């Protein structure tokens, strides 16, 4: 219940994201464009909020253990256990055993076939341990029996107890082999002692290190308990960040909501005003073009009039000359007639005098421009751009009401947070941890004392091995150093004899100690090996969690064990493995325990953050835009007057036709040249001279009048300006009434949209504005959810406790205990060859009571002679063999014990 109360408030923020979409649907969906667009537009992006970082807890425990050099021994033990037990972890078998025996173990139940099968499977799994345990128990039982029988047998001068050594040719080779083998066995025993002692020392060292794990884990739990209220308070306080952003948007509802309405309406309004504004510019351009046409026409008419008068006078004078009677002569008449036919070519081509003036249209345009249409259109822009101010003024009451609701929501959240005594519960939990730590520390002296006794017991066991090893090593040392090849078995020295006795003493102590050591090794092997294979390895690869998380393990009606124990609801999909993984990744306890399945806060969310009244307030937003006037009546009349100004009635084709013509109808230089050529055909006289005078006059007209009109800047610029202005006027006046009518229609349509259809736009944009406000709360709730998942009440201390228990229980204790029996077992095993070879080798070092005597029977003439070879200075009574089938062979014979008084 303590954990439940501590985490209730965390739950309050857990499922906020789950209700977000429902609230979004209640408040409003994505905005749409107007009906004429026939397409949807995406909602506006919401400005991201910065909620900062949740105050993080720093945990001290580093649940990691590196054993160092002794880890090599641990790996050796693990390899040995794998050889003994290569089978995989029997998860299914353990689950079946637990499920069938939850009601208690009954002997009669094991007679059922399914239980017999389980038992056989378990025996198969434990086959390696059973075989090794059987061997160990057999050695425990047989070793003292064999030792007793061996002692009795030796007392009866059997089993090597006879103090007589038979001489063999390979005696030195056998002694060397026994010495080397015993030395090798002793070396292995030394290694076993060192391994066992290292493991024994490691246990004591790591027991002291266990205190560090206990202290850091307790400190982490206290940090967890102390930081959680501050983290929850931080989550609650960050509602102010979202609230302040919403308040800021409410204070700027004019630019935001009004701006959104303005941006939607301007798609129709601004283009219509832009066309009217362009038309005002066209009016000014029309005036300038008409003025250019008028001034250019005056210049061109002046030049054309002078040229036309000169050409007309010259044409009349030439016609009078051709009327001379001399032209009636038959030979001359043809030439005169030819000249007379070309007189019509002496005239101007571009006659600007017959073009109508544009003064009437210019006067009308000047009258139209007395009204400033641009200023009127700018007033329309200003009136339309005043939409945000209208929105702000007309939503004052709504904004104040929403602000009151936000304050109420914040108050309810704070009150809801204070409903649960989180700080008090966590304070009690901290006191509980402190008291628990004190209770644990009170056991430290007893643990140290127990560890001291354990250490003494293990050292005592090793001392027994060391004692046997000491006898072996001293025996080897004395025997090897005191051995004399020249000495006979009965004459061996004291040092050699002492070495043999020490070896036999080691054999005796080996029989006394080996069975006890083997009993210790067997017991520790069975317990430690099974703990390693059934507890530590499954805990390391998390298969143990899979057993605990097996559905319906403890009860056929209870699906999951952990939620049934914590929340009395076994149907929650919460497993120990998933909880450990989440805590190992340092996620929040809320996410690790899946507390969202335990509490329902939809009512609270609907009543606070996603308040229906808040949506209703914005549903009632009404913005009246009927006061917006895009174009005044004066502007409309101005456009109509411009359309009726007469600009469209100007004969632009006549102007363009005259502008494109040349100055004269014919090239005057060519005409004068031709005229002189015609004069050359006439007889010399007055007529010829007159025609030559006319040709000279025509050239003078061309030089003085035509050339300036073609090349002088004044006339060139006038013609160019006239051409450009006429084209501009023609282009602007083309369907001018239709263009003006389209402008007025567009403005009328925009005004109709503002006055009649703006409510639809206001409604849609209000929904989008409401979505942006809700988006801030959505960011807050999503941030809270993510914070609860990964940052609030990070449960790393829980996984650290599990990891620390694994390190202490398995790495510190079980691995060390297994390494201890591994080394001690090696000592016990190698005591067996040590016993055997010590007995064998002692024969070569101990002083014998009797020895073998050899006779050498010669074959060359000595068949009848008795030769007795007495080794040493001993008095031996023997019977000599007089004859033998093997004349060149030594035959051993028993000799009497020595008679020296000092032996």
Beta strands, then each sheet from edge to edge (+ up, - down):
strand 1: 164-165
strand 2: 850-855
strand 3: 891-894
sheet 1: 1+ 2+ 3-
end
